[in-house]
Amino acid sequence: MPPTPRDPDHATTPHPVGAIVHDTARDRVGRVMDHVGPYVQLRPLAGGLEWDADPGLLRSLTPTESLSARVAEANARSRRGR
């Protein structure tokens, strides 16, 4: 059974900087930018302001979700002309 939010094993497994995760508290996907104090700092894939997330409420993306998120990121970059 996969870990659920607030599962102690899930909360202690740090997501590395650069990982793409789902913040279940905000229902948003973001890239891990840093670990500051008790929080993980996430940034939207298409860019924008970082937000602090509770590491116990983050989950790794499935391979399908990760591919979808990366395609959306590439599409956003292409619309900005980068």
PyMOL commands that set and color helices and strands:
alter all, ss='L'
color gray80, all
select helices_A, chain A and resi 8-12+55-57+63-80
alter helices_A, ss='H'
color red, helices_A
select strands_A, chain A and resi 20-23+28-36+39-44+51-53+58-60
alter strands_A, ss='S'
color yellow, strands_A
deselect
rebuild
show_as cartoon
